[in-house]
Amino acid sequence: MPKSNNPRVSIVIPTLNEERNMVPLLSGIKKVMDGSAYELIVVDGSRDGPSTDRTVGIAKRYGARILYANEGKGLALLKGLRAARGQVLVSMDADLSHKPNELRLLIAGIEAGYDLCVGSRFLFGGGTSDMTRTRMVVNKTFVFLVNTIYGSKYTDMCYGYRSFSRSGFRRMKLKELGLGIEAEINIKAQKAGLRIIEVPSFEKKRAAEKAKVIAWKAGFSILSTIFKNMG
């Protein structure tokens, strides 16, 4: 079980019917974080309600704190991050696309003095086995737009594996409740003058049979987030 009395690190994982993934995910985290003071926060649910499988029960067995969200991914992340007690906050997906053995690199980025450490699939040492050519072109377009509009130097945009300093998270004043949350994080970190670093990350093919996110809906939400934060 995670050491949660006085956690240094908080790992926040949004979930919805991830029963098949929870044991390999949480056991992988436990192995990597063994000996560290950390907590697991699982935020379960969506607009359609909570998970209907054993997702929550398995998470409880691994000592996770359970919260519930009734909106999109943005609300789930915000609820988890706001409830976190650690000084280093990590967001992580539950579909096994994020490798637990990269946690130490994300944590090290914050411990080195950065406020936001972003996993990037497009840095040397990173990569992906779960991105179609169309998704890659769309992602690169979003990266170009954000870098051009906001003067940032990101190489990746729509990837949820990242870490935050506690103070940096608070300074961003995030509001997105849906699929634009990752773009909002990148934009507001840049606008707030936070210390930002990207580190290489390899995205594995997601374990779910099909993605829960509708591609065109996600793209529209991200594009809307990019433009509404101008000014």
WOTA-V70688 format. One record per backbone hydrogen bond with DSSP energy under -1.0 kcal/mol. NH is the residue of the N-H (numbers start at 1). CO is the residue of the C=O. E is the energy in kcal/mol with one decimal. If there is no record, write none. Layout:
nh=NH co=CO e=E
nh=NH co=CO e=E
This chain:
nh=8 co=37 e=-2.5
nh=9 co=37 e=-1.7
nh=10 co=88 e=-2.7
nh=11 co=39 e=-2.7
nh=12 co=90 e=-3.5
nh=13 co=41 e=-2.9
nh=15 co=43 e=-2.5
nh=21 co=18 e=-1.4
nh=22 co=18 e=-1.5
nh=25 co=21 e=-2.3
nh=26 co=22 e=-3.0
nh=27 co=23 e=-2.5
nh=28 co=24 e=-1.5
nh=29 co=25 e=-2.2
nh=30 co=26 e=-2.4
nh=31 co=27 e=-2.0
nh=32 co=28 e=-2.1
nh=33 co=29 e=-2.8
nh=36 co=33 e=-2.5
nh=39 co=9 e=-2.0
nh=41 co=11 e=-2.9
nh=42 co=65 e=-2.8
nh=43 co=13 e=-2.0
nh=44 co=67 e=-2.7
nh=45 co=15 e=-2.0
nh=46 co=49 e=-1.4
nh=49 co=46 e=-1.9
nh=58 co=54 e=-2.5
nh=59 co=55 e=-2.1
nh=60 co=56 e=-2.3
nh=61 co=57 e=-1.6
nh=62 co=58 e=-1.2
nh=63 co=60 e=-2.0
nh=64 co=59 e=-2.3
nh=65 co=40 e=-2.9
nh=67 co=42 e=-2.7
nh=69 co=44 e=-2.4
nh=75 co=177 e=-2.0
nh=76 co=72 e=-1.8
nh=77 co=73 e=-2.7
nh=78 co=74 e=-2.6
nh=79 co=75 e=-2.8
nh=80 co=76 e=-2.1
nh=81 co=77 e=-3.1
nh=82 co=78 e=-2.5
nh=83 co=79 e=-1.4
nh=87 co=8 e=-1.5
nh=88 co=8 e=-2.0
nh=89 co=164 e=-2.7
nh=90 co=10 e=-2.9
nh=91 co=162 e=-2.7
nh=92 co=12 e=-2.2
nh=102 co=99 e=-2.1
nh=103 co=100 e=-2.1
nh=106 co=102 e=-1.8
nh=107 co=103 e=-2.6
nh=108 co=104 e=-2.3
nh=109 co=105 e=-1.6
nh=110 co=106 e=-1.1
nh=111 co=107 e=-2.4
nh=112 co=108 e=-1.6
nh=113 co=110 e=-1.8
nh=114 co=109 e=-1.7
nh=115 co=195 e=-2.5
nh=116 co=195 e=-2.0
nh=117 co=163 e=-2.6
nh=118 co=197 e=-2.6
nh=119 co=161 e=-2.0
nh=120 co=199 e=-2.9
nh=126 co=123 e=-2.5
nh=127 co=201 e=-2.0
nh=129 co=203 e=-2.3
nh=136 co=132 e=-2.2
nh=137 co=133 e=-2.3
nh=138 co=134 e=-2.4
nh=139 co=135 e=-2.7
nh=140 co=136 e=-2.5
nh=141 co=137 e=-2.0
nh=142 co=138 e=-2.3
nh=143 co=139 e=-2.5
nh=144 co=140 e=-2.5
nh=145 co=141 e=-2.4
nh=146 co=142 e=-2.6
nh=147 co=143 e=-2.6
nh=148 co=144 e=-2.4
nh=149 co=145 e=-2.9
nh=150 co=146 e=-2.7
nh=151 co=147 e=-1.2
nh=162 co=91 e=-1.3
nh=163 co=117 e=-2.5
nh=164 co=89 e=-2.9
nh=165 co=115 e=-2.4
nh=166 co=87 e=-1.6
nh=169 co=165 e=-2.5
nh=170 co=166 e=-1.7
nh=171 co=167 e=-1.9
nh=172 co=168 e=-1.2
nh=181 co=178 e=-1.1
nh=184 co=180 e=-2.4
nh=185 co=181 e=-2.3
nh=186 co=182 e=-2.1
nh=187 co=183 e=-2.5
nh=188 co=184 e=-3.0
nh=189 co=185 e=-2.2
nh=190 co=186 e=-1.6
nh=191 co=187 e=-2.6
nh=192 co=188 e=-2.0
nh=193 co=190 e=-1.2
nh=194 co=189 e=-2.4
nh=197 co=116 e=-2.3
nh=199 co=118 e=-2.4
nh=201 co=120 e=-2.4
nh=203 co=127 e=-2.7
nh=204 co=97 e=-2.3
nh=207 co=95 e=-3.2
nh=218 co=214 e=-2.5
nh=219 co=215 e=-2.6
nh=220 co=216 e=-2.2
nh=221 co=217 e=-2.1
nh=222 co=218 e=-2.5
nh=223 co=219 e=-2.5
nh=224 co=220 e=-2.5
nh=225 co=221 e=-2.0
nh=226 co=222 e=-2.3
nh=227 co=223 e=-1.8
nh=228 co=224 e=-2.4
nh=230 co=227 e=-1.3
